[in-house]
Amino acid sequence: MRLHEVCGALLLYYNAHHALPPTVAAIEQVPGAGEVGDMTCPVSHKPYIYIPAGVATAPGSPERVVLYDAEPAHGGMRLGIVILPPTADGPLVAKVIAIMEDKVKGWLPTTQP
């Protein structure tokens, strides 16, 4: 699945820069992340939406959605990447999740490919 490769690219970038990539193009350029391919959903063929600052998964939650499908092309849901910022000397955690459509309604994409 393509989003798992994108998670790897985000982690590689974070490891080198101690920050998330500023743009989708920066994700595509990460050395060692050649498996990412183009940054579009393989089902809808629409570009992923990337929000480097992230959107909280729930009020007060440290988890943030940073990338997600442009439309609910996966059984009425969108797939996305959620990160859990590192604590103290811990690692950044990134994982693929399914996002219910009602959660996405208030999110504003700030960066598109």
N, C-alpha and C positions, 0 to 999 in steps of 0.2 A: 504494500500500500504506500502510495506516494507521501502521505503526511508523516509516516514514520521516518522516512528519509529526511523530510524537512525538519523534524525534531532533531535529528542528528546534526544537521547543518546549523541549526540555532545553537545547539550545545557547543559545537566546534567554534563558532564565532564568539560566543560568550566566553569560552575558555581563553581565547586569544585577546579579547578586548575588554572583558569584564563589563560588558553591556550588550544589549540586544542589537541586532543590525538595524540601521535607520530606515532601510527600504527593502522591498522584496528583491530588487536587483542585487543588493548586498548579500542576501541569502543565497542567491543563485551563484554568486562569485566566490563563496567560501572554499578555500583550498581543501581538497579531500572530500568535498560534498558533490562529486560528479553524478551521483545517483539521483539527485533531486529532480532533474529534468525541468520542463517548463512549469511554471507556477500556476497551473490551472487544474480544476477538478476533473478527474478522468471521466466522470459521469455527465456533468453539465457542460463541460468544456469552457467554463467561465473562470476568469482569474480569481484566485483567492483574495480575500480582504485581509490586510495586514494592519494591525494597530500596535506599533512598537511599545506604547505606554501600557497597553492592555486594558481590558475591561474586567472588573471584579466579577467572579462567578456568582457571588452572593454578597449582600451587604456585610462589610467587615471581614470578608474572607481575603486571605493573602493570595489565593489563586487568581490568576488573570488569564483571560482568553486573549491571545495575541494574533491568531490567524484563524480564519474560518471560511467556509464555502459561501459563495455569493448568493446561492439559493438553496432551498431545502431539497436537494436531489437524492437524498439517501433515506427512503422510506418516510418522507415528510420531515426529516431532520437534516441539520447541517453537521458536517464533521468539522472539527477544529482542533487547535493546539492550545492547551492550557499550560501555563508555567507556574511553578511555585518558587519564588525568589529564594536564594540561599539565606540561611540563618548562620550567623557567626562564621565558622569556617566550613560550612556545609556546601554541597553542590547546588547548582540550579537544576531543577527537575522540570522536564517537559514531557507531556503525554498527549495522546490523541483521545478526544472525547466526542460523543454525540451531543448535539445541542438542540434542545427543543425550540421550535420556531418562536414561541412567545417570549423567550429570553432575548432574542436578537432584535426585537422591534425597536428598542430604545438606543441601540448602539449606532454610533456614527463612524463610518470608516474614515480614517484620517489619511491613510496611505493606500493607494492602489497601484498595481503593477503598470 
